[in-house]
């Protein structure tokens, strides 16, 4: 059965956000239909596909590129139909993909957790120092220090 992945096209070390790639691999026979949708409407212009390429394990792969400039509220969907599938496969991509959201949530969660531990540490430190003033406490000789 085909596997589908959608991502911005990589050009050198930087992703190009004006091109989205739908990478479909692991399918046999080689006949396959791949379509792009923007907010539920099929995109037929600015769609470029490679030839179907043999993988070497009797399966095939294809890249279908959509040339577009994503807006923040747009959702793009790669739609794949193949004889081995009971239902079409779809893979969505938004201007901020699930991976981006996941990284952002991980960062925010780490920050919140760090602040909680900082507050807890500060609370415990201040609690242990509660009521202590310079010169107060027990000296090494066991003699009580001056009390102010």
Secondary structure, 3 states (H helix, E strand, C coil): CCEEEEEEEEECCEEEEEEEEEEEEEECCCCCEEEEEECCEEECCCEEECCCEECCCCCEEEEEEEECCCCCCCEEEEEEECCCCCCCEEEEEECCCHHHHHHHHHHHHHHHHHHHHHHHHHHHHHHHCCCCCCCCCECCCCCECCCC
